[in-house]
Structures are given as structure tokens and as C-alpha cells.
Amino acid sequence: MNNHYTFDCGCKFKVLDYTNDGIPRIDFDGKLENLNLECSKTWDMIAQGNTKGVFQLESRLGSSMSKKLKPQNIEQLSALISIMRPGSLEAYREGKSISDHYIDKKNGQEELDYFHPSLEPSLKSTYGEMIYQEQAMQIAQAVAGFDLQEADMLRKAIGKKKPEEMAKIKVKFKDGVKKLNIVSEDESEEIFGWIEKSQRYSFNKSHAVSYAMNAYSSAYAKAHFAKVFFASYLKFAKDKMDPQKEIKELIRNATEMDVTVCVPDLRKLNKHFTINDDKIYFGLTDIKGVGYSVYDKIIEIVKNIDLNSISWYGCLVKLLNKINSTAAKALISCGALDYYHMSRTQMLFEYDIISELTSRELDLLDINQKHLGQVLENLLTNSKINTKRKTNIQNLIKLYENPPYSLNDKIEWLSDTENALLGASITCFKIDSYDISMTNCDCKIFKHTNNIKNIILAGEISNINFVKTKNGKNAGAEMAFVTIEDQYASLDSVILFPDQLSKYRNYLFEGNVLIFLGNKSPKKDSFIVEKCFIPRS
């Protein structure tokens, strides 16, 4: 077999060995000095805004600005990280922010202007915008003759944001300008004015480059080793401020990248998120209601059980009945025992019936029967069971034979239960119970296609943000930014302008499934909604 694996982008890695399925195990140490900094696969992923889990860029702002700027090298990535800071976003000149000026110039949508030829060497790498404190230092050296110590004093004054210190340095700056006579007095006033304003937003370039290298490193790992990347991030999602939101976003993103995430499998006994069979599986402790103490107890119990061969009733009696009911029901409800090929509702129903038996009766059960009725009927013939208990068992048999509700799993229940216990729907989605055959697009296609028109798209609402418009005929009126999701991806840029919002506001609540009609914004990746309605279930 080949001892190297080459990705379609040209990046090549040493193969350590192969799995039984022929999947290569690749030698990747993640060290910055060993990365290909010109990897098209990595830069394209960042440019698409696929930055969930990427250092410094994983927020919605990071994703949005990555799509706008489309950085293609570390220099541009450093600038992106710098202009994402609040100071740059809030510092306006000529009607738009410093951030937008940089992006428009980089994309050729605004003319480059260095103000004076002496400033071009310092500002060329940032398209004429003063992004870094070091640029202010270089300009002071170029036009005012500052030595390194004086330039560093300027940098410190900028960093401390102290006007009184800047006032002292301004005197030195003006004196230096007169001596060098490279720029006029009026020009020097304007230049120093820029430097003063940059106090609000300019960033230390060495920090920016360090952040950019770390961002690129995490993006590189995500682009090339997505399964390992997502398994690692999912493992630590519970440490986030909103673990459920984090898990849901990571799993949606993993699905978009064709990474399969599976519900827990009790037989695998994974403690945390783990890669098995080229898929990511939830660990048992990743289930809400199954903690480390329960996991340890399961590990102790299965020392005497072969989980791969034990029957369902054997599992009920010898394992599930030995742990607390909250954990047992959580294991069943989230799908950790789906390999028994029974509905989860039926497994829960039978668990509740078995739980009514005494420990002595459980010891007498024949766990190799095909259905619970036979298991219970065998107890009735046992001489060790007294008459009163036999009456109770007969009642349990009647309950089993005449369940008070359907034992088929309902899609909406499965979706809601997985959301509650795992943080996300995995095996099915609420949208699956609706007729969406009239759609011509899904969330994943929408995100990766630009030329589609008259879009008909279905999705479950996961978030709504109402804001007031600032301009236009409806200034001051409310509009809505909606996040929807389907089986394939999530879409956080669904927009209802005031007229549409007034018509469909009653439909907009989290968990509701709607069909949306509209078009993709030509300038942004937003979905502009014209109509929406509830599909047939």
C-alpha cells in the first residue's frame, strides 16, 4: 500500500497504517512549522465562512466577515482578525467603518489611496488602512524621523489610549516633520489625526499574526481531518456557556461537511465522543442524565455480560434494572439500544413493566423468550411466586397485551427527545413528519449555490431576532432575522422585511416548521422571504 496519502489540494501526509476497512491512519502533528500555508482547501473553507470551531473566527461575525473578505494568506487573515474587533467596526470614516473600507479595497470595490507617497510602504499591505499599531510607528519614523525608542513610546500611548500622552508625542511629531520636510504641516496634521483616531481600534500586529497562525492551524485541521476535529470539539462542548447550542451547531456543521454523527451505542461503551467505524459516536456520559458514576457502574456490570450477544430482556434485567431509572430511560430514549431493532417507545414501555417486578421475580425470569408476555407468563407457573404477586403479574400481562398508547415512535417525539438528551436531533428531524415535496432547495444547497431563483425551502425555526429598520420607507418598523434548519444544514440569514413580517408574524416561533418562498440576496448570502406557510403533516 502507498505510504503517503495525498489530498485533492496537494497536501501530502505519511500513512502510519490502515484500518480493517482500508482507511489510512495519517501522521499529523499539527505543528505550525509543518503546515502548508498556501493550502487551497483551507483558504477556500475560510472564504466560504465555514469557520465554526476555528480559532478567533467561530462566531457568526467571524463567519460573515470571512465570507466578505475571503482571505487567501496569513497577512490578510491577520488583518481580518484585527478588523473584527469592536474598535474597527465602530470607527467610521466617510460613512462606513474602517473594517468595510479595508474589505472593499481588498476586493477592488474601493480605490486605493495612500494620501502621500511616503506612507505607501507602511500601508500597502493593508490597502491604505491603518490597522496595526506598528504601522503608526513606521509612519512616525518615515515622516517625523522618530527613532525606535520614540516610535515605541507612540505605540505604548496608542495601546494605553491616553490623550495626554498622545498630546506630548504630537509636539515631537510636528517638530520632526519640520526637520525632515517630507510632508507639509497641513498633511502632518491629518496624518497625526489618523494616528490619534487609530487609538480606538488599531491592534498589535505581532498578536494578530500569532492569532492568525493559530486560526489557520485549526482551519487546516478542520479542512483535512474533519472527523477528528469535530470529535475533539464535541468532547469539550459541555464546557461552553451554552453546551446544547454548541453541540447543535457543531453537529449541523459536521453534517454539512459529510461527517456522520451517530447516537450513542451502548455496546461500544464510549465514555465521550469517539470515532468508530469512520463515524463519530456520542459517548455515554454525553447523554443528559447519564453521569460518570452511572458510566462507571455500567462498566462494572458489563464485566460479566457480553453486550454483543445478550438479549433485550437480558439487558433489561441484568443491566438497565441495576442503574437508576433516569439513566436507564435516557439510554433507551436517545437511541443507545437501537440495535435491538425495537421502537424506543416499546422499550420504555417494557422497561416500566419490568420495573414493577421484585428482585426475586427478576432472578426467576427466563430472559431468552421472544416477547415480554411469554417472560411474564412463565412466572405464573413458578411455585415460588405467591398468589398476590401472581395477580399483579397477570395485571402486567394484560397491560402488555393492551398498551394504553401506540408503541410506534413518533418523529416529533424522537426529534424532541434527542434534542433534550443529546443537544441535537440525530436520527430524525421534526421536518421529516411534514410533506415538503414541493421544495426545490434545502439549506445546504442554498449555502453553496448562487444561481438558484424562486426558492422554495422548508425548515424548522431554531432562532428569531427582531430588529428595527434604520432606513427606507419603513424606517423604525420591525423586521426579523430567522435561523432555520433541516436534515442537512442550518441557515442563519433568513430575512423577513416589515411587510412580510406583518403578514406572517404568528408563524414565527421556535420549533415551528414552515415552507419559505423567496430569493437569495445578490449581495449577501441572505434568503429574502416573500411568503411562508405551514406544510401538511
Secondary structure as GFF3:
##gff-version 3
##sequence-region A 1 537
A	DSSP	beta_strand	4	6	.	.	.	ID=ss1
A	DSSP	beta_strand	12	18	.	.	.	ID=ss2
A	DSSP	beta_strand	24	26	.	.	.	ID=ss3
A	DSSP	three_ten_helix	32	34	.	.	.	ID=ss4
A	DSSP	alpha_helix	40	47	.	.	.	ID=ss5
A	DSSP	alpha_helix	60	69	.	.	.	ID=ss6
A	DSSP	alpha_helix	74	83	.	.	.	ID=ss7
A	DSSP	alpha_helix	86	90	.	.	.	ID=ss8
A	DSSP	beta_strand	92	93	.	.	.	ID=ss9
A	DSSP	beta_strand	96	97	.	.	.	ID=ss10
A	DSSP	alpha_helix	98	106	.	.	.	ID=ss11
A	DSSP	three_ten_helix	117	119	.	.	.	ID=ss12
A	DSSP	alpha_helix	120	123	.	.	.	ID=ss13
A	DSSP	three_ten_helix	124	126	.	.	.	ID=ss14
A	DSSP	alpha_helix	133	144	.	.	.	ID=ss15
A	DSSP	alpha_helix	148	160	.	.	.	ID=ss16
A	DSSP	alpha_helix	163	180	.	.	.	ID=ss17
A	DSSP	alpha_helix	185	197	.	.	.	ID=ss18
A	DSSP	three_ten_helix	198	200	.	.	.	ID=ss19
A	DSSP	alpha_helix	205	224	.	.	.	ID=ss20
A	DSSP	alpha_helix	226	235	.	.	.	ID=ss21
A	DSSP	three_ten_helix	237	239	.	.	.	ID=ss22
A	DSSP	alpha_helix	243	256	.	.	.	ID=ss23
A	DSSP	beta_strand	261	262	.	.	.	ID=ss24
A	DSSP	three_ten_helix	266	268	.	.	.	ID=ss25
A	DSSP	beta_strand	274	276	.	.	.	ID=ss26
A	DSSP	beta_strand	279	281	.	.	.	ID=ss27
A	DSSP	three_ten_helix	284	286	.	.	.	ID=ss28
A	DSSP	alpha_helix	292	301	.	.	.	ID=ss29
A	DSSP	three_ten_helix	302	304	.	.	.	ID=ss30
A	DSSP	alpha_helix	312	318	.	.	.	ID=ss31
A	DSSP	three_ten_helix	320	322	.	.	.	ID=ss32
A	DSSP	alpha_helix	325	334	.	.	.	ID=ss33
A	DSSP	three_ten_helix	338	340	.	.	.	ID=ss34
A	DSSP	alpha_helix	344	354	.	.	.	ID=ss35
A	DSSP	alpha_helix	359	364	.	.	.	ID=ss36
A	DSSP	alpha_helix	372	380	.	.	.	ID=ss37
A	DSSP	alpha_helix	387	401	.	.	.	ID=ss38
A	DSSP	alpha_helix	411	422	.	.	.	ID=ss39
A	DSSP	three_ten_helix	430	433	.	.	.	ID=ss40
A	DSSP	alpha_helix	443	448	.	.	.	ID=ss41
A	DSSP	beta_strand	455	468	.	.	.	ID=ss42
A	DSSP	beta_strand	478	485	.	.	.	ID=ss43
A	DSSP	beta_strand	490	496	.	.	.	ID=ss44
A	DSSP	alpha_helix	498	504	.	.	.	ID=ss45
A	DSSP	three_ten_helix	505	507	.	.	.	ID=ss46
A	DSSP	beta_strand	513	520	.	.	.	ID=ss47
A	DSSP	beta_strand	527	533	.	.	.	ID=ss48
###
